[in-house]
């Protein structure tokens, strides 16, 4: 009888499994990403010697009405911005994955969380597979004084880590990083698809079975996603991404998956000498140093979860020296910018096909909300006509292909935030201007089409 094959081929990008090697992955369409790894069945055979376990009791199902719906037990991390992204704090027994570019501040953030939790009386275990205990201590000294029950362990063998957790029984564990962990019963190298998958599965069982909150630090690929199989993000409860340029001072923390809260919240941090500092008022920081009398610059108001964010949108339009004009954008999808330029050409008759166009969202924040459309259109039109838009005006609204301006959500919160920061005028969609309370000293100008909005630029400059 033919022996079952003990290996299979896995995609390094998405974790797709195949019995044979393929040049292109059917799951993520990437080329040359398949590697040969031992299968999960071979791990069980190696560990148990091929014998079947006897006497396993079947799990007892519960009626829906028997299940308690009490509020989950949450504890604060000591960082309000992180608590906001997590949905109110740490949930006991949750598994949290933190990803980001190298040097962005993942380890620094989690070490600060460990310090805060230890000071509050919780027992914390910090496991480092990339640094020695001495190196972690040096970084801890730079962040400030540590007290309480904070234990350090420099280890990559998951069996030894499991034994330490069983002996010490901490309430919170940090694994830095999951790509350095390995199990001895798996022959592949640390960081491989099999090792990452099986190590995460073991840590998930520890978190759920012993009610221990576990943080996992994950490396990212050049595309910006967590390295390893895609199943890694499905196994954990929460996936957090740290964004921002390492050379810049600001860091953005977003949740792309959260079983215990919303996924549209954002936390803002500032990198200083003593670690990461929370930014309680991101709008003031993002607008700091903006130009007040330059064409092509406008202020927009966006919503990140329940928080309104004010930021500056810059556009630069100039005659091209080549046959094909350049379209460059930072902080916003380039295809969206091309779409808005096409709307201006068709509905406004602007000859942008012979011009280079550059659009930038300041602060290093990546924006996907459609409410940024109107601000981008106004910035491009202002730069093309060399007209200055009043610096005390805030703009938001979605633009359609017919040149219409569509409504957005949470208009009242946006207007209140603009008034709080000293803005005196707001250009918003006409359909969203109904049933809103205008703050004292604020003037709201509703517009229905792109043509109306562009006409306001000339009116601001006394051209009409």
N, C-alpha and C positions, 0 to 999 in steps of 0.2 A: 504494500500500500504506500502511495506517495506521501511523504511527510509535508505537512502544511508549511508554506513559506513564512519565515519569521521576520521578513522585512517588507517595507513598502516605500513608495516614493511620495514625498510631501513637498508642497510649494512653500518656500521660505517666506513669501509675502502674505499669503492668505490662509495657508494650512490645508489646501485642497489635497486629498489623498488619492493616489492612483497605484494600481498594481504594476504598472510599467512606467518607464521614463518617457516624458513628453517634452518637446521643445517649447511649446507655449501652454501656459496654464489655462484651462477652460474656465476657472473661477475668476481670476483677476486679469487675464489676458496678457500677463507678463512673460517675457522670454527667458529661458535658461535659468529658471528658479527652482527646479526640482532637485531634491537631494534624497538619497536613500537612508532611511532610518528604521530601527526596529519597531515593530508594531506593538500596540498595547497588549495583545494576547501573549506575545513573547515575554513581556515583563512579568505577567502573572505566572507563566509557566516556570520561569527562572526562579521566582521568589518562592513558589509553593511546591516546586519539584514536579509539577504536572498533576498533583493529587487534587481531587475535588474536596471542597470544604463540606462537612456534614453538619447537620443540626442547626442550620441557619433558620431563625424565626422570621416569619413573614411580617412585614410592616402592617400595622393596623390602620386602616383608613378612618377618617373622622368625618362626621356630618358637618355640613357648612355652618349650621347654627351652633355647633359645639365649639367652634374656633373663636378664641378671644380676639377682639378688635381693639384692645387697649392701645393707647399711644405708645410708640416704641420708645425705649429708654435712650435718651440722648445726653451727651456730655459735651461741654464746650472745649474747643482746642486752645482757647486763649487768644485766638486770632479771629476777629469779627469777620474779616473778609473771607477767610476760609470757611467759617461756620455758615456764611451766607451761601457759598457755592455748594456746600454739602447739604443744604436744606435745613439748617438749624443746629448742626453739630454732629458728633460722631454717634453712630448707632452701634450698640454692643453686638459683637459677632459679625460685623461687616468686613468685607474684603475690598480695599480701595487701591486702585492702580493710578500712579502718578507718572505721566510721561512728559517728555520735553527734550529740547536740544541739549547737547553736552555743555555744561557750564552755565545753564540758564538759572540754576538755583534750586533744583529739586531737593538735594540733600540738605541744603541750608534751611529750606522751609521746614522739612520734616524734623530736623534737629531742634529748631525753635519750637515746634509743636511738642516734641518730647520733653523739652525743658518746662514748658507751660503745664503739661499734664503731670509731670513729676512734682512740680511745686504744688499743684492742687491736691496731691495725695495719692495719685495713681502710680502703680508699679509699671514701668516701661522698660522694654528690652529693645535695644538698637543693634541690629545685626548688619555688619558691613562685610561685604565680600570683595570690595575694591580697595579698602583702606585698612591699615592696621589700627589697633585701639589707640596707639600713640598719635597717629594722624588725626583720628576723630577727636581726641582730646585737645589737640592744637587748634582745630577748627572751633570746638566748643568754647575754648578760652577767648577766641576772637569775638564770639557772639555774646559773651557775658557770663555772669555767674550761674552755675548749675547747682541745684540742691534737690533733695528728695531721692526716691528710689529709681534712679536711671542707671540701667545696667548696659554695658557695652560688650559685644561679642564679635570677634573677627573670625568668621568661619564661612565656608562655602558648602560643606557637607550637610545636606538637608536632614539626614538621620541624626547627626549630632545636634543640629539646631532643634529638632523635635524633642530630643531628650532634655535639652536645656529648658525648653518651654514647659515640658512636663514637670521638671524639678522646681523651677522658679514660679511658674503659673503667673506670668505678668498679665495685666489687663490690656495693654497695647503693645504690639510688636511692629517694628519697622524692618523690612527686608530691602537692603540696598546693595545690589539690585537683583531682580529675578533672573537676569541673563547670566549671572555668575554662579547661581546655585546649581547643584547637581545631585543626582541619586546614584549610589554605587551599583544598583542593579540594572542601570541603563548604560550601555556601552558607548553611546555617543558623547560628544564633547559638550561642556557647558555652553548654553546659549543656543543649542540646536533646537529644532522643532520639538523633538521628543522630550528633551530635558525640560524645556520651558513649559510644555503642556502638563507633564506629569508632576513637576514641582509645584505648579500653580494648583493642580488638583489636590495635592497633599496639603498645601497651606489652606485651601478652601475647607477641607475636612477639619483641620485644626480650628479654624475660625468659627465654623458653625457648631462643631461638637463640643468645644470648650468655652464658647461665648467670649472669644478674644478678638478684639479689633486689630486687623493686620493691614499695614500699608505696604504696597509693593512699588518699588521704583523701577520703571521700565525705560530701556533705551529706545530711541526712535530711529527710523530709517531716513534716507535722504528725502523721501516723500513726506516726512513729518508724521508718520504713523508709528505706533508702538511695534518694535521689532518682534518677530516670532509669529506663531500661527494666529489667525484671526479669532480662533476659539478662545484665546486668552482674554479678549475684551468681553466675550459672552459669559465667561465663568465668574468674573468679578462682579461686585454689586455697583461700584462707582468707578468711572474712568475720568480722570482729571488731566488736562493738558496745560502745560506752562508755555506761554507764548511770549515773544518779544526778542529784540535784538540784544545779544550779549554786550554790545558796546553801548547800548542805551541804558538809562536808569530805571525805566519802567518795565514791569512784568505783569502779564495778564494771565489769570488763572480761570479756566473755563471747565465746565462739566459737559462732556459729550454723552455720558450715560449716568443715570442716577436712579436707583430703585427706591430711594427714600426722599426724593425731592425733585425740583424742577431742573431741567437741563439748559435753561436759557439765562442762568445767573452768571455774573462775572465778578471776580475779585481783582483788585488792582493793588500792586505792591511796588515799592521803590527800593532799589538796591543801594544800600549805603555801606559804610565801612564796617558797621556792626551787624550786618545781615540784611534781612528783608524788613522793610518798614511799611505798615499798612497806610494806604491812601484813602482817607475817609471821604474826601471830596475830589473825585477824579476830574470833574469838569474844570475846576480851577487850575489843576496841574496841566491839563491838556491844552488849555487856552493861554497858558502863560507864555509870553514872548511873541504873541501873534502880531502880524502886521495890520495896522489900522487904516492905511491909506494906499494899499496896493490893489490893482485890478486882478480879478480872478481868485480872490479869497473870500470865502463866506463861512458862516458859523452854522452848523447843523445840530439838531437835537435828536438823539436816537435812544431807544429803550433796550437795555440789557436786563432781561427779566423784569423786575419791578423797579429798576433804577434808571432814571434818565441821565444820559451822558451827553455833555456838550463837547463838541470837537470842531476843529477847523478843516475845511476842505479847500485845497489849492488846485488851481488849473493854470496851465501855461500853454497858450496857442500861438504858434509862430509859423511863418512861411517855410515850407520844406525846400531843401536843396536837392532832393532826390525825386525820382519818378514815383516812388511809393511812399506815402506819408507814414510816419511812425506814430504808433499808439502805445503809450507806456502808462501803466497805473501801478500804484502802491497802496495797499490797504483795502482795495476794492477789486472785484472781479473784472479783468480786462474785457471780457465779452460783454459785460453790462455797460461798460464805458462806450464800447463800439456801438451798442444798441442806442444809447442816448445821443451819441453824435449823429447817428442816422436820423433820429427823430428831429434834431435841430436842422439838419440839412433839408429834410422833406417838408416839415411843418413851418419852419422859419425862413427857409431859403438861404441859410448861411453857407457860404462856400468853404466848408471845412475839408473837402476832399483834397485840397491843395495845401493843407496845413498839418504840421505836426501837433499832436495834442498829448500833454502830460498831465496826469491827475494824481494827486497825492492826498492821503488822509494822514494828518499829523499824529504823532504819539506812538506810532508803530502798532496801532490796533487794526485788525482785519475785520471789516464790516461786511455783512451779508444782508442787512435789513433793507427792504425796498424804500423805506422812508428817506434814504440818502439820495434818491434819484434827483429830486428837485434841487437840492443843494449842488449836486454835480452839474446839472444843466445850467443853473445860474452862474456857477463859477466859470464854466466853459464859455458861455455867452458873454460874461463880463470881460474875460481875458481877450476874446476875439474882437470885441468892440472897444477894448481898452477903457472900460468904465469901472469906477470904484463903487462897490456896494457898501452901504452904511455898516460900519463895524458894530453897531448896536442892534443889528437885525439878525434874527435867527430864522432858519428856513428848514422845513421838512415836508415831505410828500412823495408819493409814488407816481411815476410817469408811465403812461401807456404808449403803445405804438401809434395811436391816433393823435397823440399830442395832448390827451386829457390828463388831468391830475387827479389821481384816485385818493381816497381817504386812507388814513392810518389809525392805529389804535392808541389808546392812552393819551389823547390830545391834552387833556387837562393837566396831567402830570408834566408833560413837556413844557407847557406854557408857564406853569408855576415855577419850574426849575429855571427857565429863562428869566423870569421876573426876579427871582431870588438872586441871580448873578448880575443883575443890573441892566439887562437888555430891555429896550423900550419898544421894539417892533417885532412882529412875528408874521411871516408869510407862510400860510398853511393852505391845505386843500379846502375848497369851498364846501364840499360835502361834509368835512369834519368840523366846520365852524359852527354847527348847530348845537344848542344846549350846552355851551361852555361859559364858564364864569371868567371874565377877563379881569386880571388883577389890576389894581390901581397903578396908573403910570404906564401901562402896557397898551399898545395899539396893535390890533390884529387885522391883517389884510388877506382876505380869502381870494384865491384864484382858482379858476376852473380849467384853464388851458396853459400850455407852455407859452403861447403867444402873449397871454396876459402877464405872465410872470416876467418874460423878457421885456415887456413894455415898462415894468416897474424900474428896471435898470436905468432906462433913459430918464424916467421921471425923477429918480434920485439924483441924477447928475444935471437936472434942470434943462434937459433937452426936449421936453414936451411942454 
